[in-house]
Amino acid sequence: MATIQEKLAEKVPVWREDIRGLIKEHGSDVISEVTVQQAYGGMRGVKGLVCDTSYVDPDQGLIIRGHPISTLTDRLPEEIIWLLLTGELPSEEERDAFVKEMAQRRDVPEGVWKTLEAMPADSHPMTMLSVAALTLEKDSKFKAKYAEGIKKDEYWVWTLEDALDLMAKMPVVAAGIYRMRYGKGERIPTDTSLDMGADYARMLGLPNPNGELEKLMQLYLVLHSDHEGGNVSAFVTHIVNSALSNIYYAYSAGMNGLAGPLHGLANQEVLKWIQKLQERFGGVPTHEQLRDFTWETLNAGQVIPGYGHAVLRQTDPRFKAFLEFGKKYCADDEIFQIVARLFEVVPDILKQIGKVKDPYPNVDAGSGALLWHYGMHEYEYYTVIFGISRALGVCSQAVISRAYMEPITRPKSVTTEWIKKQVGAA
């Protein structure tokens, strides 16, 4: 049985040789071109990044290392980390050993808690998460080894060590933030006999009937773990780490991007909208009431929260996974029932409009309802869970980037005047 360090030590030289050959033979081949609209439109659709950990297919949804996310919903978060890093799922023996290794990395230095306790009592939980990651930075193994003068081809080794430490510690930090920020009582110590998701659920201190919250958190950490390299949190983490800023700096920067309303706040906005529906109709609306309300919303020039996706052209399989979880464990919950009923109504209406590229629900259409069901009523905190899940992806991407020995990210920018001259509009 190989450890994850040994597994990667075998694979990294093969990956490097493959990339060297690809660049040598096809280095001048064109894989993308940029339009003026893309240059001004956030570079959407511009193919200019390499991300081997995951890919979003318009018809299949998120694919992690060749595995559609729908086939990974019964896996532990640690198994997804192993898959993201090595490109293969661990054996049962490797999984069990890796779960134990990650559990041994969970200890959070007292200085982190003192720093968080010194922050204003009304600090945003995402600010606290970012500050905690920066406070952990002093113990960066990459930083220490870089100061000693390690070779470039060893950068991945110590980035991996930092990444594993960070991924292991962030659920502990996040649970501590929840209890501290919302007056839930003393922090609940980690239980190293549990996997990452189950332990995180336990440390929150919320109701956990028949282990359901544990199952939800395991699922949540898996579904939100990675989503290509171009989303804000992944891209920012990548850019910062490309400067050889260690993963603590890079992850903190990525989380500052995730905190933005256009990236990490979607599920709480959906939940608020659904609760307004519940209040307006005094419970679960009928299908007819939902149809009328949907048309009313669209005719007012507003969108249906949780519906549509920049890439997907089918129902997000991550939404389906949450939907199946809800049907199994909280089918009687009114908020969840509205989520399920909207899915039966909204896509057909959006198809009638004709201009909507993706009329189907995305992952955010249902996740907030499940968190609410298990007693997490603090909207602002939802992005923190997203953040500890996304750590799996952005940290793994950083390790792979250092394994590939990628240079600092430095795209060329141009002026509006330059663009006008290029297109003959000057």
PyMOL commands that set and color helices and strands:
alter all, ss='L'
color gray80, all
select helices_A, chain A and resi 4-26+36-40+69-71+77-86+92-104+110-117+125-139+141-148+152-181+196-204+209-223+232-242+247-258+266-281+287-299+317-329+334-353+364-373+379-403+416-422
alter helices_A, ss='H'
color red, helices_A
select strands_A, chain A and resi 54-57+61-64+67-68
alter strands_A, ss='S'
color yellow, strands_A
deselect
rebuild
show_as cartoon
